[in-house]
Amino acid sequence: MRAALLLLVCLAPLRAAPPVDPIGEAFHRMYDLDFAAAHRILDDYDAKHPSDAFAVSVRAAAYLFYELDRLKILEGEFLTDDKRIAAKEKLVPDPKIREQFFATIDRSQRLAAEKLKTDPDDLQTLFSFCLTEGMRMDYLALVEKKQLRSLSYAKKAHNYALQVIRKDPNFVDAYLTTGITEYLVGSLPFFVRWFVRFEQVEGSKDQAVSRLTRVAGQGRYLGPFAKILLSIIHVREKRPEKAVPLLTELSQNYPRNQLYRNELAKISSKIKRR
């Protein structure tokens, strides 16, 4: 009897261990800039689940993050300096990565369209449309410097996010897209806002921060990305002290990614010089 009880006690932690989430692990590797590991995880998952549109969209994210890191777009000076974002001199994208990125987006959307024909309430599949359209926007705006053209993809991503939220208001990751849209519209010149309308968007930067903060705290996959965006917004809006705890947490959770530590050091130095 004692032996049986001892065995149960020893096995209890094993039974209680949460199941491994390969998609979550792939995201973790991306946030840590370990792209090779992220692709290995996605290769294994894709072999077992070749029709999973969301997983394919995550691979597109891996390609995009790789380019944003390689081109140093994620550095604070780039994303907080509007002149650098709008500068006409073109960056030099990796043509192979570009081809793989857009081909992967196309594959994800084909799979998603097929899945939604038979299961229109599959929210993760619907959300894959939100992700892929948002990533098209990011690539066009930040890599190819086609900001105005990218707005059409921003609107598509926003509309897909609204569809997800209407079906399930607790699908927290979808609020990242609506939060980005609020901040984007709030930052556009008035004459551009006059011609570019987004459903249920006021251009409120406070609303943007509120939504991104919710994702940062409760998001399943996009919480760390929300923290990155929030830290950028706080620096842009002249409140760098609010970026410090976000970057500190990111630095601790993703030690391989030197970017978080570099940005934290820069911001801390600026605060001290005030």
SERO-4910 file (N, C-alpha, C, O; in steps of 0.05 Angstrom, whole numbers):
BEGIN
 pado doro    nc1    nc2    nc3   cac1   cac2   cac3    cc1    cc2    cc3    oc1    oc2    oc3
  Met    A     17    -24      0      0      0      0     17     25      0     13     44    -15
  Arg    A     37     25     18     55     49     19     69     53     -8     73     75    -17
  Ala    A     78     30    -20     92     32    -46     74     44    -67     82     60    -84
  Ala    A     48     36    -67     29     46    -86     25     76    -82     24     91   -101
  Leu    A     22     85    -57     18    113    -51     43    129    -59     40    151    -70
  Leu    A     66    118    -54     91    132    -62     92    135    -92    101    156   -102
  Leu    A     84    115   -107     84    116   -136     65    138   -146     72    153   -164
  Leu    A     41    139   -133     22    160   -141     33    188   -136     29    205   -153
  Val    A     46    192   -113     58    217   -107     79    225   -128     80    248   -136
  Cys    A     95    206   -136    116    211   -155    106    217   -183    117    233   -197
  Leu    A     83    204   -190     72    208   -217     54    232   -219     49    242   -241
  Ala    A     45    243   -196     26    265   -197     37    289   -212     22    300   -228
  Pro    A     62    297   -207     72    320   -223     73    315   -253     69    333   -269
  Leu    A     78    290   -260     78    283   -288     51    286   -301     48    296   -323
  Arg    A     31    277   -286      3    279   -296     -6    308   -298    -21    315   -315
  Ala    A      4    324   -279     -5    352   -277     10    370   -297      1    392   -301
  Ala    A     31    360   -309     47    377   -327     30    385   -351     16    368   -363
  Pro    A     31    411   -358     15    420   -381     25    408   -407     49    402   -410
  Pro    A      7    404   -426     16    392   -452     34    412   -466     31    436   -464
  Val    A     52    401   -481     71    418   -496     56    431   -519     41    417   -534
  Asp    A     59    457   -523     46    472   -544     68    479   -565     82    499   -560
  Pro    A     71    464   -586     92    470   -605     90    498   -618    110    510   -624
  Ile    A     66    507   -622     63    534   -634     73    555   -614     87    574   -622
  Gly    A     65    552   -589     75    570   -569    105    569   -566    118    590   -563
  Glu    A    117    545   -569    146    543   -567    159    556   -591    180    568   -589
  Ala    A    147    553   -615    158    567   -639    158    597   -635    177    610   -642
  Phe    A    136    608   -624    135    636   -618    157    644   -599    171    664   -603
  His    A    160    628   -578    181    634   -558    209    636   -571    225    654   -565
  Arg    A    214    617   -589    240    617   -603    243    642   -620    265    653   -622
  Met    A    221    650   -633    223    674   -650    229    699   -633    246    715   -640
  Tyr    A    215    702   -610    220    725   -593    248    725   -582    259    746   -575
  Asp    A    260    701   -582    288    699   -572    308    699   -596    332    695   -592
  Leu    A    298    705   -620    314    707   -644    327    680   -652    348    681   -665
  Asp    A    317    658   -643    327    632   -650    310    621   -673    294    603   -669
  Phe    A    314    632   -696    297    626   -719    300    598   -729    281    585   -738
  Ala    A    325    587   -728    329    560   -737    313    540   -720    301    522   -731
  Ala    A    313    544   -694    297    527   -676    267    530   -682    253    510   -682
  Ala    A    258    554   -686    230    559   -692    222    544   -717    201    531   -718
  His    A    238    545   -738    231    530   -763    232    500   -759    216    486   -771
  Arg    A    250    490   -742    251    461   -737    225    452   -723    214    432   -731
  Ile    A    216    468   -704    191    461   -690    168    461   -710    151    444   -710
  Leu    A    167    482   -727    145    484   -746    147    463   -768    126    454   -778
  Asp    A    171    455   -776    174    433   -795    161    407   -784    146    394   -798
  Asp    A    167    401   -759    156    377   -746    126    379   -744    111    360   -749
  Tyr    A    116    403   -736     87    406   -733     73    404   -760     52    392   -762
  Asp    A     85    417   -781     73    417   -807     71    389   -819     52    382   -833
  Ala    A     91    372   -813     91    345   -823     67    329   -812     56    311   -825
  Lys    A     59    336   -787     36    322   -774     10    336   -779    -11    323   -778
  His    A     11    362   -784    -14    378   -788    -12    396   -813    -11    420   -810
  Pro    A    -10    384   -837     -5    400   -861    -27    419   -869    -23    436   -886
  Ser    A    -51    416   -857    -73    434   -864    -78    456   -844    -99    469   -846
  Asp    A    -61    459   -824    -64    479   -803    -55    506   -814    -32    513   -814
  Ala    A    -75    523   -821    -69    549   -833    -55    567   -812    -37    583   -820
  Phe    A    -63    565   -787    -51    583   -767    -21    577   -764     -5    595   -762
  Ala    A    -14    551   -763     14    544   -760     30    554   -784     53    562   -780
  Val    A     19    553   -807     33    563   -831     37    594   -829     57    604   -837
  Ser    A     17    607   -818     20    637   -814     42    643   -794     55    663   -796
  Val    A     46    625   -775     68    629   -755     95    626   -769    114    640   -762
  Arg    A     97    608   -789    122    606   -804    127    632   -819    150    641   -821
  Ala    A    106    644   -830    110    670   -844    120    691   -824    137    708   -831
  Ala    A    110    690   -799    120    708   -778    150    704   -773    164    723   -768
  Ala    A    158    679   -774    187    673   -770    204    686   -792    225    697   -786
  Tyr    A    194    685   -816    209    698   -838    209    728   -834    230    741   -839
  Leu    A    186    739   -827    185    768   -823    202    778   -800    217    797   -803
  Phe    A    201    764   -777    218    772   -755    248    770   -762    263    787   -754
  Tyr    A    255    750   -778    283    747   -786    291    772   -802    313    783   -797
  Glu    A    275    781   -821    282    804   -837    282    830   -820    300    846   -823
  Leu    A    263    833   -803    262    857   -786    287    858   -768    298    880   -763
  Asp    A    296    835   -758    320    835   -742    345    840   -759    362    855   -752
  Arg    A    346    826   -782    370    829   -799    374    857   -809    396    867   -810
  Leu    A    352    871   -815    353    898   -825    353    919   -802    353    943   -807
  Lys    A    353    909   -777    354    926   -754    330    945   -752    332    967   -741
  Ile    A    307    936   -762    283    952   -762    271    953   -733    258    972   -726
  Leu    A    275    932   -718    264    931   -691    279    949   -671    269    952   -648
  Glu    A    301    960   -679    316    977   -660    300   1003   -655    286   1013   -673
  Gly    A    301   1012   -631    285   1035   -622    288   1059   -640    268   1073   -646
  Glu    A    312   1065   -649    317   1089   -665    301   1088   -691    292   1109   -701
  Phe    A    297   1064   -702    283   1062   -727    253   1067   -722    241   1084   -736
  Leu    A    241   1053   -703    212   1054   -700    203   1078   -684    178   1083   -683
  Thr    A    221   1093   -672    212   1118   -659    219   1143   -674    212   1165   -666
  Asp    A    231   1140   -697    239   1162   -714    223   1161   -740    229   1145   -757
  Asp    A    202   1178   -742    185   1178   -765    200   1184   -791    193   1174   -813
  Lys    A    221   1200   -789    236   1207   -813    250   1182   -824    252   1179   -849
  Arg    A    260   1165   -806    274   1141   -816    254   1121   -828    259   1107   -847
  Ile    A    230   1120   -816    209   1102   -826    201   1111   -854    198   1094   -872
  Ala    A    198   1137   -858    188   1147   -883    210   1153   -903    204   1160   -926
  Ala    A    235   1150   -895    257   1156   -914    255   1140   -940    247   1117   -939
  Lys    A    262   1153   -962    258   1141   -988    279   1120   -995    274   1103  -1012
  Glu    A    303   1123   -983    323   1103   -990    314   1075   -982    306   1071   -959
  Lys    A    316   1056  -1001    305   1030   -997    324   1013   -981    348   1014   -984
  Leu    A    313    996   -964    328    975   -951    333    953   -971    320    952   -992
  Val    A    351    935   -965    357    913   -984    347    887   -972    361    874   -957
  Pro    A    323    878   -979    312    854   -968    326    829   -980    337    830  -1002
  Asp    A    326    808   -965    337    782   -975    316    771   -995    294    765   -987
  Pro    A    323    768  -1021    303    760  -1041    292    732  -1035    269    727  -1040
  Lys    A    309    714  -1024    299    687  -1018    279    688   -995    258    675   -997
  Ile    A    285    703   -974    267    705   -952    241    718   -961    219    710   -953
  Arg    A    243    739   -978    219    752   -988    201    733  -1003    177    732   -998
  Glu    A    213    716  -1020    198    697  -1035    184    677  -1016    161    670  -1019
  Gln    A    199    667   -997    188    647   -978    166    660   -961    146    647   -955
  Phe    A    170    685   -953    151    699   -936    124    701   -951    103    693   -940
  Phe    A    124    711   -975     98    715   -989     86    689   -998     62    686   -998
  Ala    A    102    669  -1005     92    643  -1012     79    630   -988     58    616   -990
  Thr    A     90    633   -964     79    622   -940     53    635   -933     34    622   -924
  Ile    A     51    662   -936     26    676   -931      5    665   -950    -18    660   -941
  Asp    A     11    662   -976     -8    652   -995    -18    624   -987    -41    618   -990
  Arg    A      1    607   -978     -7    580   -971    -25    581   -946    -46    567   -945
  Ser    A    -19    597   -927    -35    599   -903    -64    608   -910    -83    597   -900
  Gln    A    -66    628   -928    -93    638   -935   -109    617   -951   -133    616   -949
  Arg    A    -95    602   -968   -109    581   -983   -120    560   -964   -144    552   -966
  Leu    A   -104    551   -945   -112    531   -925   -135    542   -908   -154    528   -902
  Ala    A   -133    567   -900   -153    579   -883   -180    581   -898   -201    575   -887
  Ala    A   -179    589   -923   -204    591   -939   -218    564   -941   -242    562   -939
  Glu    A   -202    543   -945   -213    516   -947   -226    507   -921   -248    496   -920
  Lys    A   -212    512   -899   -221    504   -873   -247    519   -865   -265    507   -855
  Leu    A   -249    545   -871   -272    560   -864   -297    553   -880   -319    560   -872
  Lys    A   -293    541   -903   -316    531   -918   -332    511   -903   -357    511   -904
  Thr    A   -319    494   -888   -332    473   -873   -335    479   -843   -352    467   -830
  Asp    A   -319    498   -833   -320    505   -805   -316    535   -802   -295    544   -794
  Pro    A   -337    551   -808   -334    580   -808   -330    592   -780   -323    615   -777
  Asp    A   -333    576   -759   -330    586   -732   -302    578   -720   -298    581   -696
  Asp    A   -284    568   -737   -257    562   -727   -242    588   -724   -232    599   -744
  Leu    A   -241    598   -700   -230    625   -695   -200    627   -700   -191    647   -710
  Gln    A   -186    606   -693   -157    607   -698   -150    608   -727   -131    621   -736
  Thr    A   -166    594   -744   -162    595   -773   -170    623   -783   -155    634   -800
  Leu    A   -192    634   -773   -199    661   -781   -178    681   -773   -172    700   -788
  Phe    A   -167    677   -749   -146    695   -740   -121    694   -757   -106    713   -758
  Ser    A   -116    671   -770    -93    669   -787    -95    689   -810    -74    699   -819
  Phe    A   -119    695   -820   -122    716   -840   -114    743   -828   -101    759   -842
  Cys    A   -122    748   -803   -114    773   -790    -84    776   -789    -72    797   -795
  Leu    A    -70    754   -781    -41    755   -778    -28    759   -805    -10    776   -808
  Thr    A    -36    744   -826    -23    746   -851    -26    773   -865     -8    783   -877
  Glu    A    -50    784   -863    -54    811   -875    -38    832   -859    -27    850   -871
  Gly    A    -37    829   -833    -21    847   -817      9    845   -824     23    866   -825
  Met    A     18    821   -829     46    818   -837     52    829   -864     74    839   -869
  Arg    A     33    827   -883     37    840   -909     40    870   -905     58    882   -917
  Met    A     24    881   -887     26    910   -882     54    917   -871     66    936   -880
  Asp    A     63    901   -851     89    906   -839    112    905   -860    129    922   -860
  Tyr    A    111    885   -877    133    882   -896    132    906   -916    153    917   -922
  Leu    A    109    912   -926    107    934   -945    115    961   -932    130    977   -945
  Ala    A    106    966   -908    111    992   -896    140    995   -886    152   1016   -890
  Leu    A    150    974   -873    176    976   -859    199    968   -877    221    979   -875
  Val    A    196    947   -893    218    937   -910    218    951   -937    239    961   -946
  Glu    A    195    952   -950    194    963   -977    187    993   -978    187   1005   -999
  Lys    A    181   1004   -955    175   1033   -952    151   1042   -969    151   1064   -979
  Lys    A    131   1025   -971    107   1031   -985     84   1036   -965     66   1020   -964
  Gln    A     86   1057   -950     68   1061   -927     39   1064   -936     22   1052   -924
  Leu    A     34   1081   -956      6   1085   -964     -6   1060   -975    -29   1053   -969
  Arg    A      8   1045   -991     -2   1020  -1002     -8   1000   -979    -26    984   -981
  Ser    A      8   1001   -958      5    982   -937    -21    985   -921    -30    967   -908
  Leu    A    -33   1009   -923    -57   1015   -908    -80    997   -916    -97    991   -899
  Ser    A    -81    989   -941   -103    971   -950   -101    944   -935   -122    932   -929
  Tyr    A    -77    935   -930    -73    909   -916    -79    914   -886    -88    895   -872
  Ala    A    -72    937   -876    -79    944   -848   -109    942   -844   -118    932   -824
  Lys    A   -124    953   -863   -154    952   -861   -164    923   -862   -182    916   -847
  Lys    A   -153    907   -879   -161    879   -881   -155    864   -854   -172    850   -844
  Ala    A   -131    868   -844   -124    855   -818   -143    864   -796   -152    848   -780
  His    A   -149    890   -795   -167    901   -775   -195    888   -777   -207    881   -757
  Asn    A   -205    886   -801   -232    875   -805   -233    845   -797   -253    836   -785
  Tyr    A   -212    830   -802   -211    802   -793   -210    801   -763   -223    784   -751
  Ala    A   -195    819   -751   -193    820   -721   -221    825   -710   -228    813   -690
  Leu    A   -236    844   -721   -263    850   -712   -281    825   -714   -297    820   -696
  Gln    A   -278    810   -736   -294    786   -739   -289    766   -717   -307    754   -705
  Val    A   -263    763   -710   -256    744   -689   -268    754   -662   -279    738   -647
  Ile    A   -265    780   -656   -274    791   -631   -304    789   -628   -314    784   -606
  Arg    A   -318    794   -650   -348    792   -649   -356    763   -642   -376    759   -627
  Lys    A   -342    744   -653   -349    716   -647   -340    708   -619   -354    692   -606
  Asp    A   -318    719   -610   -308    712   -583   -292    736   -572   -269    740   -578
  Pro    A   -306    753   -555   -292    776   -544   -269    770   -526   -253    787   -519
  Asn    A   -266    745   -519   -243    737   -502   -220    725   -518   -201    714   -506
  Phe    A   -221    727   -544   -198    719   -561   -178    742   -560   -177    760   -577
  Val    A   -162    742   -539   -146    766   -532   -126    774   -553   -122    798   -558
  Asp    A   -113    755   -566    -92    762   -585   -102    780   -608    -87    795   -619
  Ala    A   -128    778   -614   -139    794   -635   -139    824   -629   -139    841   -647
  Tyr    A   -138    831   -603   -138    859   -595   -111    872   -602   -109    897   -602
  Leu    A    -90    856   -607    -65    868   -615    -69    884   -642    -59    906   -645
  Thr    A    -83    871   -660    -88    884   -686   -104    910   -683    -98    930   -695
  Thr    A   -126    908   -668   -143    932   -665   -128    954   -649   -133    978   -653
  Gly    A   -111    946   -631    -94    965   -616    -75    979   -635    -71   1004   -633
  Ile    A    -62    964   -652    -43    975   -671    -58    995   -689    -48   1017   -695
  Thr    A    -82    987   -698    -97   1004   -716   -104   1031   -703   -102   1052   -715
  Glu    A   -112   1029   -677   -119   1054   -663    -95   1073   -662    -97   1097   -667
  Tyr    A    -71   1061   -656    -47   1078   -654    -39   1088   -682    -31   1112   -685
  Leu    A    -41   1071   -702    -33   1079   -729    -51   1102   -738    -40   1123   -748
  Val    A    -77   1100   -735    -95   1121   -744    -91   1146   -728    -92   1168   -738
  Gly    A    -86   1143   -702    -81   1166   -685    -55   1181   -692    -52   1204   -684
  Ser    A    -37   1167   -706    -11   1179   -713    -11   1190   -741      8   1203   -749
  Leu    A    -32   1184   -757    -32   1193   -785    -38   1223   -786    -53   1233   -770
  Pro    A    -28   1236   -807    -35   1264   -811    -66   1266   -816    -78   1247   -826
  Phe    A    -77   1288   -809   -106   1291   -812   -116   1286   -840   -136   1272   -844
  Phe    A   -102   1296   -860   -112   1294   -887   -112   1264   -897   -128   1257   -914
  Val    A    -94   1248   -885    -94   1220   -892   -117   1205   -877   -130   1188   -889
  Arg    A   -122   1213   -852   -144   1201   -837   -170   1206   -851   -189   1190   -849
  Trp    A   -172   1229   -864   -197   1236   -877   -205   1216   -899   -229   1211   -903
  Phe    A   -185   1205   -912   -190   1187   -934   -188   1158   -926   -198   1140   -940
  Val    A   -175   1152   -904   -172   1124   -895   -189   1120   -870   -182   1129   -848
  Arg    A   -211   1105   -874   -229   1100   -852   -228   1070   -843   -228   1052   -860
  Phe    A   -227   1066   -817   -227   1039   -806   -252   1037   -788   -259   1055   -773
  Glu    A   -265   1014   -791   -289   1009   -774   -282   1008   -745   -263    996   -737
  Gln    A   -299   1022   -729   -296   1023   -700   -268   1032   -690   -257   1022   -671
  Val    A   -257   1052   -705   -231   1063   -697   -233   1093   -694   -243   1106   -712
  Glu    A   -225   1103   -671   -226   1132   -666   -199   1145   -669   -197   1170   -670
  Gly    A   -178   1129   -670   -151   1141   -670   -142   1149   -643   -126   1167   -640
  Ser    A   -152   1134   -623   -146   1141   -595   -120   1126   -586   -120   1101   -586
  Lys    A   -100   1141   -580    -75   1128   -571    -78   1116   -543    -66   1095   -537
  Asp    A    -95   1127   -526   -101   1115   -500   -115   1088   -504   -109   1069   -490
  Gln    A   -134   1087   -523   -147   1061   -528   -127   1041   -539   -129   1017   -532
  Ala    A   -109   1050   -556    -88   1032   -566    -72   1020   -544    -67    996   -543
  Val    A    -63   1037   -525    -47   1027   -503    -63   1008   -486    -52    988   -476
  Ser    A    -88   1014   -481   -105    996   -465   -108    969   -477   -105    949   -463
  Arg    A   -112    968   -503   -115    942   -517    -89    926   -517    -88    902   -512
  Leu    A    -67    940   -523    -41    926   -523    -33    917   -496    -21    896   -493
  Thr    A    -41    932   -475    -35    924   -448    -50    898   -441    -39    881   -427
  Arg    A    -74    896   -450    -90    872   -446    -76    848   -459    -74    826   -447
  Val    A    -67    851   -484    -54    829   -498    -28    822   -483    -21    799   -481
  Ala    A    -13    843   -475     12    838   -460      8    821   -436     25    805   -429
  Gly    A    -14    824   -422    -19    810   -398    -33    783   -401    -29    765   -385
  Gln    A    -50    781   -422    -67    757   -425    -65    743   -452    -77    722   -455
  Gly    A    -50    754   -471    -48    742   -497    -36    714   -496    -17    708   -481
  Arg    A    -46    696   -513    -35    669   -514     -9    667   -528     10    654   -518
  Tyr    A     -6    680   -551     18    679   -567     31    706   -571     56    708   -574
  Leu    A     15    727   -571     25    754   -579     31    772   -556     37    796   -560
  Gly    A     30    762   -531     36    778   -508     64    792   -509     65    816   -505
  Pro    A     85    777   -515    112    789   -517    113    810   -539    126    831   -535
  Phe    A    100    805   -561    100    825   -583     86    850   -574     94    872   -581
  Ala    A     64    847   -559     50    871   -549     68    887   -530     67    911   -530
  Lys    A     85    873   -515    104    887   -497    124    903   -513    132    925   -506
  Ile    A    133    891   -535    152    905   -553    139    930   -564    151    952   -563
  Leu    A    114    927   -574    100    951   -585     95    972   -564     98    996   -569
  Leu    A     87    963   -540     82    983   -519    107    998   -511    106   1022   -507
  Ser    A    129    984   -510    154    998   -503    161   1019   -524    171   1041   -518
  Ile    A    156   1012   -550    161   1031   -571    143   1055   -569    151   1078   -572
  Ile    A    117   1050   -564     97   1072   -561    104   1090   -538    103   1114   -541
  His    A    112   1078   -515    119   1095   -492    143   1113   -498    144   1136   -490
  Val    A    162   1103   -513    185   1120   -520    176   1142   -540    185   1165   -537
  Arg    A    160   1134   -559    150   1154   -579    134   1176   -565    136   1199   -573
  Glu    A    119   1169   -544    102   1188   -531    115   1202   -507    102   1214   -490
  Lys    A    142   1200   -506    158   1214   -486    153   1205   -457    153   1221   -439
  Arg    A    148   1179   -454    146   1168   -427    163   1143   -425    152   1121   -419
  Pro    A    189   1146   -429    207   1122   -431    207   1106   -405    213   1082   -406
  Glu    A    202   1118   -382    203   1103   -357    182   1080   -357    186   1060   -343
  Lys    A    161   1083   -372    141   1061   -374    150   1038   -391    139   1016   -389
  Ala    A    170   1043   -408    182   1021   -424    201   1004   -409    206    981   -416
  Val    A    212   1015   -387    233   1000   -372    223    973   -361    237    953   -366
  Pro    A    201    971   -347    192    945   -337    186    925   -359    190    901   -356
  Leu    A    175    935   -382    169    918   -404    195    905   -416    196    881   -420
  Leu    A    215    922   -421    240    913   -432    255    896   -412    270    877   -420
  Thr    A    252    902   -387    266    885   -366    255    857   -367    270    837   -366
  Glu    A    228    855   -368    215    828   -369    223    813   -394    229    790   -393
  Leu    A    223    827   -417    231    814   -442    260    805   -441    266    783   -451
  Ser    A    277    821   -429    305    813   -427    309    788   -410    325    771   -417
  Gln    A    293    786   -389    295    762   -372    283    737   -385    294    715   -381
  Asn    A    262    741   -399    248    718   -411    261    708   -437    259    685   -444
  Tyr    A    276    726   -450    289    718   -476    318    727   -475    326    746   -489
  Pro    A    334    712   -460    362    721   -456    379    720   -481    400    733   -482
  Arg    A    371    705   -501    387    703   -526    385    728   -543    402    735   -559
  Asn    A    363    743   -538    357    767   -555    370    791   -542    360    803   -523
  Gln    A    393    799   -553    408    822   -543    393    848   -547    398    868   -533
  Leu    A    374    849   -566    360    874   -573    346    886   -548    348    910   -544
  Tyr    A    333    869   -533    318    879   -510    337    892   -490    331    913   -478
  Arg    A    360    879   -485    379    890   -466    391    916   -476    395    935   -461
  Asn    A    397    917   -502    408    942   -514    388    965   -512    396    987   -504
  Glu    A    363    960   -518    343    981   -517    338    990   -488    335   1014   -482
  Leu    A    339    971   -470    335    977   -441    358    995   -432    354   1015   -417
  Ala    A    383    989   -440    406   1005   -432    404   1033   -443    410   1052   -429
  Lys    A    395   1036   -468    393   1063   -481    372   1079   -466    377   1103   -460
  Ile    A    349   1067   -461    328   1082   -448    335   1090   -419    330   1112   -411
  Ser    A    347   1071   -405    355   1077   -377    375   1100   -377    375   1116   -359
  Ser    A    393   1100   -396    413   1121   -398    400   1148   -403    408   1168   -391
  Lys    A    380   1149   -421    367   1174   -427    351   1184   -402    351   1208   -397
  Ile    A    339   1166   -387    324   1174   -364    343   1186   -343    336   1206   -330
  Lys    A    366   1175   -339    386   1185   -320    396   1212   -328    402   1228   -310
  Arg    A    397   1218   -354    408   1244   -363    387   1267   -361    394   1290   -367
  Arg    A    363   1260   -354    342   1281   -352    348   1302   -331    333   1321   -327
***
